[in-house]
Amino acid sequence: MPNETVLQIDLPGVQKIKSGKVREIFDLGDRLLLVATDRISAFDVIMPNGIPRKGQVLTQISHFWFEKFANMVPNHLLAGADDPLPPVLQPFARTLARRSMIVKKAKPLAIECIVRGYLSGSGWKEYQKSQSVCGIPLPDGLKESAELPEPLFTPSTKAQSGHDENISFEQAEAIVGKDIARQARDLSLKIYNAGRDYARQRGIIIADTKFEFGISDGQLILIDEVLTPDSSRFWPADQYEPGRSQPSFDKQFVRDYLETLDWNKTPPGPILPPDVVAKTSAKYLEAYERLTGRNL
């Protein structure tokens, strides 16, 4: 199964409590099992076919960062990437190989913690209209993909359906409380800066990212995934050129292909052709190899 495309995961006898765009979450009693499938979404629509090994890449990159930042911020990991599975999961070892994490239960914050280091995506669109990003004023004359004077913390809501909405820091404080909001902001910026500096040395620019935090035993901890090609914009540093959109390590081939179709960006998504799947899989694997210095 290591090189097969895994779109759906069920573990008979183990309760599945949630199925997201990419991850399946199972209840292990006092712990959770997170399993990353190879599903891929674009424009909030899950495609009918996936990207081989994508789930392994997301999981192993997250393991890498969780371990790297363990002294900076507590996280939800309860087992290392190479630790043996508990007995109840041993029958599914082949299915779960390199794509699963056993984690603490935590109450997720009701906000997304977004850090932007470069002017891209919705931030660039807003800047062109109002010279600001999420309401934060910026200097004039910045180009698309320009590095910002300093990284910005731009929280958003968590939409149950449709798109998340950007909110001000004051709104974030009202939702989660002043102390938690400030902790989340300070940790998000600290982790982003450390990850950005590390990745840059390995030829990857992390343009922006989304962190998830939760409360466990009264403590704020880092949860979900960390600085992956799904939660961040990864750009190849050797091709970086402000003034245009950048090539990337994530879903670019998928999005570019979908933009050529007569498709209204609502379900069902079209089947992705083999060359788009292969190129996207190669980019995910390259991101893992560059960051970690290891082959998956």
Summary of the structure (lengths in Angstrom):
residues: 296
radius of gyration: 18.9
end to end distance: 13.9
largest distance: 59.1
contacts: 914
relative contact order: 0.16
helix: 33%
strand: 25%
